[in-house]
C-alpha cells in the first residue's frame, strides 16, 4: 500500500471507528430515577418554559442556547472539493463542531441543508434562530454566501459569521500585521497584489483596508486577469469595488514592486520570475490548498529574505481559521452579542497578532516538538494548540463587543473573565488560586536543580511573569543562555534570574565544606564532598537551602525519586524535619482527589500512616478543600485480620487518641470510599460524610498505581507530588511533569510554612 493510500485509509478509519462520525450528544444532568425524569421533562420542564415565555433572555439560563452554535452549509464550496452537496459536506461540518468544543468549549450542531437558492437558504437559517446562540455559515459558494450572510445578519438578533470569509480575513490580518512588523513596513504604504476574487479573498482585502491599506494600492486579479474599470466578464459588486483604472491586464503586469502577494486561488499561479519583480523583503501569502500558488522553497530561490505563509501545516505560518472562529464566538456568546462587528473582528486580529509576539507557551511547544516557535519571519501567528488563545482573544472580543454597544450581557470584571477562560484550559488554575495568593504574600527564592531542562526554563519565565518569587537555576550559563534564545524566551540568565554554575561558582568552597561538615561522619571525605558539589545538582540545591541561599528546592525532572530524596534528607532532614509522605493532587472531571503516600514510604507503619494523614489534611486545606479522608485497603471495616487492613486500623486508633479537626474513616475498599450510598449499605454508622477526597494507602505501590491510572485513563492532571514533612524546603517532582506543573510546584514551594501550619 502506498503512503497516500495508507493515509487515506487512516483518515477513513478515524471517521468510522470506534463509532461512526466525530460527535455524540451527552446529557449534562443526571437521569437516574423518576425524580430526575419529572424535573427534566413533564411536569418540571414546564416551569422553565414559562420563565422563557415571560422573559426570552432567560433562555440562556435554562437551556443550552447561550453556548450553542449552528454550523450551517449547503455544500456548494467545500474545501478544495467544490460543490459536493450537503450530505458529502457533513464530515467537514462535524469536524468544525469538534473544533468548537475542543478549543473553546462551545457546543455545536452541524446542519447540512440541501438548498442551493441563497434566499431560501437564508430563510431556513433564520427560522433556526430560537435554537441557537450564534450561526457559523460554512462552505457556501460566492456570491451566494454574501447574500445569505446579509439576509441573516439583518433578520437575526444573534451573531452570524461566515467563517470562510471573515475567519480567513482575521487570521490573514493578524499574519500581515506581524509580517509587516518583521519587514519594517506599514499598512498605509504597501502595494498588495491579490489572486483571490472569491468570498475569502474579498473579505481579506476588506480587512486589510480596515487595518490601514489604501484601496488604490490594491490590485485584484482572478482567473481572467486584472479586475479593471469597465471589465464585464465574471464581475460582481464585490470585485468591482477593487477595480483599477489601468491598461495592465495580467498578474505578471501588476506584480512589479508589490510588497504583499495574497493568494487564495490555485496552484502555481505565482511564478519565481514574478517574485523577482516584487519589492525588497516581499511578503507572500500563498494560501491555496493543498498546493499553494508558489512553494516556499521556490520563492526563496529568488527572494531568500521573503516572508511566507501558506495554508498548509507542513510549512511555517499556516493560516488556519481555527485560530479565530472558536474564540471570536466564545467572546460573542459570553456577552450575549447581537452581532460580530468590525470592532470585534479587529480585536480578534490584534489578540492573535499580539500573542505571537509573546513568549511561546510550554503547552504549544510540547504540541509542536522540534519546531522553532520564536516570533519572526517563520513564526508570525500562534499555533492552534496554544492554550492562551481562548483567554487572550475571547476576552479582547468580549471587550470590543461591550465598547461597541452590541453586548446584551456585559461582563463587569474582564480580568476575572479572562482568568475564568484560562481555567477551562489550565485545569489546575482554579484549585491553585489560593496557593498562588498565599505565595504572593512572600518573595521566596526557589532553586531548580535541573536548570538546563526546557521545562524548567519555561517555568522560570512563567514564575517571573506570574508570581513574586525568584527562580534560581543550577546549570551551565552558556547552555541556559543558548536554550533560552532557541526557545524564544525573553528571560536571560544573570539579568532575570540567578545561575549557580557547578563548574565554576565562587561559593564552591563554602558549599563543599558545608556538605562535608554535615556528612563527614557518614563516610564522605573532603574529596568526595568536592566531587558531589561539582556534579550533583540536587545536593547543591539542598546545600543552598541549608545555607539560606535559597528558600526551597525543586528537583526530580529526571532521575529516580528516592535518589533525590536521599540527598534532600541528608542535607535538610533534622529532628524537626523529616520526609513522611508524598501527596499527589489529581484534578479530575468531577473534582479534586488527593492520594498518599505515593513515593516516600513503601510499607508505612501505623505511626507513619497517622503522620501522613495529618499532613494530607493540612495540605488539602491549602487548596481550599475540606478534607474527607478514607483509608483504602483490600480489607473492609475489619473483615481481614492481618495485612494492610491491620496497619490502617492501628493508624486510625492513633488518630482517635487525640481530637482531630478533619473527617477520616476506614479501612475500606476504593469503591466504598468514593460512593457514599455503597458505604452506607456496608457500614451504616460511618463517620465519613459524602465521597472521600483524600485517599490514604498502606502501600506505595497501590497509591502510585491509582495515581498513574487516573493520569493515563481519566485525563487526571497532577499537582505534585508534594513532599510532606520537610517544612516546604524541598519538593521532588516526577520526570513526567510539565512546565505548568513546575509553575504550580513553585507556587507551593513559594508559600512560607507558617502560612499553612
N, C-alpha and C positions, 0 to 999 in steps of 0.2 A: 504494500500500500504506500502510495506517495505521501509526502508531507502534507500536501494540500488536501488529499483525501482523508488523511488521518485527522487533520484539524477540523475538516467538515464534519466527520463522524463524532468527534469530541464535542463540537457545538450542538449537534443534534441530540447526543446523549445527555448533555447538560439540560436541554429543554424537556427531555422525556422522563428522566429518572431523578429521584426515586418515585416522583409522581409527575404527571404531565403539567407543563406550564411553570410559571415562576411566582405565582401568587396563591394565597388562600385567605379566607376570612376567619378571623379569630375573635371570639367574644371577649369583651373587657369586663364583664360582670359574671358572678357565679350563676350557674343554672343547675343546682344540685337537688332541689326539693320543691315542694308545692309552694312554699313561701316565696322563693325566688321567681317561680313562674308567675305568680299572681302580681308581683311587682314589675317584672319585665314586660308582661303582656296584660291581658284583662284580669282584674279591673284596674290595676295600678297605673298602667300606661296612660289611662285617660287623664290623670292628673297633669302629666307632662304636656299632653295635647292641649288642655285647657289653658295652661300657662303660656304656651306659644301662641295660641289664638289671641289671647289678651295682649301679649307683648311679643311680636315676632323676633325681637332681638334676643329673647331668651332661648332661641333655638340653639345658640352656641353653648348654652349652659346644659341643656337637657338632651342634646343629640350630638352626634359626631360632626355635624355640618361645619363647625368652625375650624376643623382640622382636616377637611375632606376636599380633595381636588379631583376634577374630572380631566383625564387626558383624552381628547376627542380628535378623531381623524376619519377621513373618508378614503384614505389610502391612495391618494392621487399623486403623491410625490414622496415616496418612501425611500429614505437614504439615497443611494445611487441606483436604486432599482426601478424608479419611475412609478408609473400608475399601475400598481399591482392589485389594487382593490382593497376594500375594507377588511375582509377576512384575513388576507395574507399579511396585512399590516399589524395584526394582533400581537405577534411576538415582540414587535418593537414597542408597542404601547404598554404591554405588560412590563417590559424592561424599564420603560420610563417610570412606571409606577413603583417598581422596586428601587430605583434611584431616589425617588422622592422619600421613600421610607428610610432607606439606608442613610442618606446624607442629612436629612432634615426632620426625620420622624413625622412626616406628613402622610396621612392615609390617602389612598388614591384608588379610583376605579378607572379602568381603561374602557372607553366606549368607542367602538368602531361602527360607523354609520354608513350604510350603503346608499349614499345620496350625492350625486355629482353637481346638482344645481346649488350654487353658493347661497342663494337667498333662502331656499328651502332648508339647506343645512343649517343656516343661521337660525331659522325658526325652531328647528329641533333643539339646538343648543340652548336657546333662550328658554324653551319650555322646561329644561332641566334645572333652571335656576334654584327652585326651592330645595333641591337635594344637596347642592354643593356650596362651599365657601369661596371657590375660585375655579376658573376654567383655563386649562392649558390646551390651546389648539396646536395640532401637530401634523406635519407631513401632508399639508393641503397645498395643491399646486397654485402658482401665481398665474393670473392676478386674482383668482378666486379667494385666496387667503386674505387679501386686503378687504374684499367685500364682506366676508364672513366676520372678520375681526371688527370692522367698522360697525356693522349692524349690532353685533353682540355687545360691544362697548357702549353703544348708545342706549340699548334697551335693558341691559342688566346692571344691577347696582352692586356688582361684585367684580373683583379683578378678572380681566380677560387678557390673556398673554399668549401671543403666537411665538412659541419658543424658537422656531426656525428663523424667524426674523429677529426678534428682539434679544433672545438669548445669545445668538451668534454675534449680534451687534455689540452687546455689552462686553463679551469676552474679547472681541476684536478691539473694542475701545480701550480696555484695560491693557491688552498686549501692546497696542500702538502707543499708549501713554508712556509705558515703560521703555519701549523701543526708542522712542524719540529722546527720552531721558538719557539712555545709553549712548545714542548717536550725537547728542548735543544739539538737537533741533527742536523747533517749536511747531505746534499745530498750525498757527496762523501763517507760517512761512512755507510750508511744504507743498509740493505738487504730488497729487495722487493720480495714479492710473489704475483703473479697476476693470476686471473682466467678469463682473458679477451683475448681470442685468435682471436676475430673479429676485424673489422676495428677500432672501437673506442679504444679497449684495446691496440692494437698495436700502435696506434697514441699516446696514453697516455704514454706508455713505451718509445717511441722515444722522447717525450717531456721531460720526466724525465731524460733521458740521456743527453739532451741538457742543462738541469739545473744542471748537475754535478754528477748524479748517474753513477756508474761504471757498464758496461754491465755484467761483471762476477758476479755481485751481484743481478742480476735479474733472478728470477725463474718463468717461464711462464707455467701455466697449462691450459688445456682445458678439454672438456668432456671425453677425452681419457687418461687424466693424464698429467704427466710432458712432456714438449717438450724437448726431449733429442737428442743428436747427434746420427744419424743413424736411427731415427724413420721415418717410411714411411707413416703411417696411417694419413690421413687427414692433410697433410702438404702442405705448400706453402712457397715461399721465405721469406715472411714477418714474419712468425712464425719461420722459420729455423734460422733467424738472432739471435734469443734468445735461441737457443738450448744449453743445458748444457751437458758437458761431465760428466755424473753421472750415478750411478746404482740405484738411487732413482727413484720412479715411480709415487707416488701419492701426492696429496695435503697434506695429513697428514704427509707424509715422509719429505716434504721440508719446512713446516711451522715453524719448530723449529728455534727460535732466530730471526724470521722476525721482522723488525721494522715497515714495512708498508705492509698491505694487500690491494691490489687493485682488487676489484671485479666488473667485467662487464659481468656477466654470467647469473646466475639464482638463484632462491630462495633457502635459507637454505643450501647453499654449504659449508659455513664456520661453523663448529660446535664449541660450547663453549669449548670443550676439546682441540680443535686446538688453540683457542685464548690463553688458558693457557700456551701453548708452546712458544708463541711469546715473544719478548723482553719486558723489562720493559717499561711502558708508550707506549703501542702499538698504532699505528695509523691504523684505519680500515676504508677504503672507500668501503662500501657495496652499490654499485650503481645500482644493478638490480632493475627494476620496473615491477610491483608495489610492489613485495615482495623482500626485499634485501637479500643478501647472509647470513646475520645474522641480527636479530633485535637488535637495540641498547641496549634494556634492558637485552637481553640475554648475550650480550658481556660484559656488565658492571657487571653482576653477578660474573664473574670470573676475570674480569680486571676492577675494579672500576675507575681507572685513565685513561682508554682508551680514545683516541681522535677519534671521529666517525663522518663520513659524509655519507649521503645517497643520493638517487635521489628523495626523497620524500619531499614534502613541510610541512608535519606534524611532521618532526623531525628537529633538528638544523642542520645547514651546508648542505643545499640542493645544490648539484652540478647541476646547471641549466645553460644550454648553453646561455640563454638569457642575462647572464652577459657578454657574449663575442661577439656573432655574430653581433648584431646591431652596436656595437661601433667599431669593427675592420673594418667593411665595411664602416662606416661613415668616419673614418680617411683615408682609402684607396681611397674612391671616391673623397674626398676633395682635395687630392694632385694628382689625376689622376694616381694612382699607376698602373703599368703594371702587378703586381702580389702581392700576400700576402706571403712574405718570412719569413724565420726563425726569422729574427731580429724583424719584425713586430709582430709576434706571441709572442715572449718573452717579447716585450714591453707591450703587452696586459696582459700577466701573471703578470708582475711587477705592472702595473697600478691597476689591480684588487686587488692584494695582499696588496699593499700599502694603498688603500682606506679602506680596512677592519681594518687596524691598526689606521686609523684616527678616530676622534670623529664622531659618527653616526650622520647623518643629521636629522634635525627635521622632514623632509618630510618622510624619511624612517621610523622613529619612529612612526609617525602618521599612516602610512600604515600597520604597524605590531604592533599595540597596544598590550601591555601586554607582548611582547617578550623581552628578555634580549639581547640588541644589543651592548654589550661591548666586545671588542676584547679578545679572549681567546679560550679555548677548544670548547665552544659551539657557537662561532662566528668567523669562520675562513675566510669567504668570505662575501662581502657585499650582501645586499638584492637587488633583481632586480629593486625595485621601488626607489632606492637611486638615486636622480636626478643628483648627481655629476658624475655618471659613464660616461656619454657622454663627459663631459669636460675633465676628467682625462684620461680615456682610449683612446678616439679617438685622443686627441692631442698627447699622447705618441706614438700611432701607426703612426700618420702622421709624427712625428719627426723621427721615425725609418725608415720609407719609404724614407724620404729625405736623411738621413745619409747613407742608404744602396744603394742609387742611382736608385731606381725604381720609383721615383716620376716625372711625366711629368709636373706637375703644382706645383712647390714648393711654400710653404707659407713663406712669408718674416717674419711676426711677429707672432710667435707661441702663445705668451701670448694673443694677440688680438684675435687670432683664438679660443683659449680656452674660452675667455670671450664671443665670439660670440656664441659658442656652449651652454654655460650656459644660454644665453639669450633665447634659444629655449625652455628651461625647466623652467627657472625662468622668467616668462613673464614680471615681473616688472623691470628686470635688466636694460634694455635699457633706459627706462624713468627715472629710479632712478640715472643713471650715473651722470648727472650734480649736483644732490643733494649730492651724496657721494663725488664728487670732491670738492664742496663748503664746506662740513663738514670737509674734510681732512685738510683744512686750519686752523682749530681750534681744540683744545683739550678740548671739553666741558664735563662736568660731568652730566651724565643722571641718575636720581634716578627713580627706578621702585618701585611703591607702593606694587605690589603683587610679592615680590621677591621669594616666595616659589613655584610659579607656574612653571611647567615644561617648558612651552613655554618661560617664562622669563629667566630661566636658560640657555636654548639653545640659546636664543637671546644674552645673556651676553657673552657666549662663542664666538658667531659669531662676536659680536662687538669688542671683544679683538683681534680676528684674522683678521678682515677686515677693521677696522677703527682706528682712533686715539683717540676715545672717551673713557671715563672711566665710566663703569657702577657702580652704587651704588644700592644695593638691600636691601629692608626693609623686614625683616623676622627673624625667629629664626635660629641662626647659626647651631645648631645641625641638624635641619631639612634640611637646604640648603646643608650642608655637606653630609648628607646621600643620598639626592636625586641626587646630582652631581655624587656620587660614583655609585649609582644604574643605572643612565643614561649613564654611561661611559664617562662623560665629564672630560676633563683634567684640567679645571679650578677649583680652590678651594677658598672658602671664606677666607678673611684675607690675602691671598697671591696674588691673581689675581684681586680681587675686594673687595671693602669695604662693610661691612654689618652694617645696623642700626637695632639693636635688640630692638623691642618695649618693651620687658620685662625687659631689663637691658642695658641701654645706658648711658654713662657718661654725655651726653648732655641733658638728660631728663629734668633737672631743667630749663635750658635755653629755651628748646623747649616749655614747658607748659607755662612758663612765657611770651614768645613771643606771643603764641596763646591767652593767657588771655589778654594781652595788646591790641591786635587787636580786641578782641571780648567782652571786659568787658562791653561795653555799648549796647551789643546786647544779653544780658541775659545769658552770660557764666560766671559762678562763677569759682574761683580757683579750686575747687574740680572737676567741670565738665571739665575744661581745662586739668587737670591732667589725668582724665579718657580717654579723647579723644586722648591725646598724648601717651596713653598706648595701645589703641585698634584700632584707625582709621589710617590706613597706608596712605590713601590719604591725610589726614590733616597733618600727619607727613612729607610726601614728600613735600607738599606745603610750610610748615614752613622751611624746609631745603632750598628751593629755595629762600624764603623770606629772610633768614639769610645769603644767599650766601654760603651755604654749598654744594649747587648743582646749576647747571645752568638751568636744565629743568626737569620737572616731566612727567612721563608716567604712567597712571593708567587706570583702566577700564576693565582688563581682566575678571573680573566678577563683577556683580552688575549692577545697572541701571545708565544710562548715567547722568541724571540730578542730581542724588545723589552725584556723583563725582563732577559734575560741581558746585554744591553748595559750597563745601569746597574750590575748586580752586578759585572761585570768591570771597569768604570770605577773603581768605588769600592774594591772588595775585592781585585781582582787585583794581584799584585806579582810579584817574581822567584820567590817560592816557591809562590805560589798562582795557578793559572790553570785555568779550566774545561776539562777534557779529555774529557768524555763524560757522557751521561745514561744511567742504568741503571734499567730498569724490572723489578721483580719481578712476575711473573704467577703467581698461585696458581691452579692447575688441579686438576681432579678427581684426577689421578694424581700430584700433587706440584708443587713449585715449578720455575719456569723463568725465568732471568734473561736479559734482552735488552739489548744495547747496540750502537752508540750511537744512541739514538732521536731526539735533538734537537740536539746541540751541533755536531758536525762533519758537514757534508753529504757530503764525499768525503775521509774521513780519510787522511792519509799513512801509510806503514808505521810511522813513528815514533809517530804519534798512535794508531794501532791497538794498538801494543805497550803504550802508556801506558794506553789504555782497558782492555786485557786485565788488566793488573796491578791496576788499580783495581777491576775487576769481581770478580776473585778475592778481593781483600781484603774487599769489601763482602759477598760471598756468605757468608763465614765469620762475619760479624756476625750472620747469621740461623741459624747452626749448620749451614750447608750446606757440605760439602766440594766445592769447585768442580771440575767436569769440563767443560772449555771446548772448544767447537767453533767454528772459523772457517767461516762459511757463505757460499757463493757459488754462482753458476751453474756455475763450474768445479769439477772434482772431482779432487783429488790430481794436479794438473798437466796435466789434459787440455786446458786452454785457456791459450795462452801469454800473452795480454795481459788487460787489463781488471781487474776486481776480484780475480780469482784471483792475478794477479801481485802486487798490493799486499798481499794476505793472506800470500802465500808470503814476501815480503820482511819482513813483520812477524814471522812465525814465526822467520825467520833471526835477527832482532834478539833475540827472546826466547831463542833457543837459545844465544846468545853468553854467557849467564850462567846459573848454576844457578837453577832455579825450584822452588818447593815446591808446585806445583799441576800437574794434568794439562791438556794442551792438544794439539789436533791440527787439521789442516786442510791445504788448504781442501777443503770438501766440500759436497754438497747437503744440504738440511734433513733429508730422509728418512734419509740415512746418519748424520747427527748423532744422530738420535733412535732409530734402530733398530740396535742393536749387531750383530745377525745379518746384516743387509744390509751393514753396514760391513765385517764380517769377510769377506764374499764378495768385495767390491770391493777391499779393501785389507787383506789378512790380517795385515800387520805393524803395524797401527795401535797407537800407544801410549796411545790413549784406551780405557779400560775401561768398559763399560756405556753407558747412554744419557747424552748430554750434558745438563747442567742450566744451562749458561751458553752463550748463542749470541752470537757477535760478527759483526757485519755490516760490509761495506766501504762501505755506502751508507746514509745515514739514512732514505731512502725505504723501503728494504727492512726495516730494523729497526722503523720506525714502523708500517709496514703489517702486519707479523706481529703486533706488539703489539695493534693495533686489531682485527685479525681474531680473535685469541684472546679479547679482551674481548667482542666482539659475538656471536661464533658458538660459542664454547666456554665461555661464562659465566666467563671468567677474571676474577679480582679483582686489580686492580693496586695494588701498593705502590710509590709513586714518582711521577714519575721522581726518582731520587737524583742530584743534581749532584755528580759526582766531580771532585776536584782543588781544591776550594775550602776544604778543611780543616773541613768541616761548618759553615761560616759562613753559607751560603745554600743554599736549595733552591727550585727553580721548579716548581710543580705544573702540572697541566693543568686547563683550565676544567671538565672533567667530573668532577673529584674530589669525593668525598662528605665529609661531616663526619667519618666514621670514617677515611677516607683522610687527612684533615688531622691527626687524632689520631695516626695511625701516623707521619706525617711529623714531627710534633712530637717523638715518641719518638726517631726517627732523629736529628733535629737536637739532641735533648737529651743525646746521648752525647758526652762530650769526645773530641776527635780522638785524644788519646793512648791511648784505650782500644781503638782498632781500627787503629792504625798510620797 
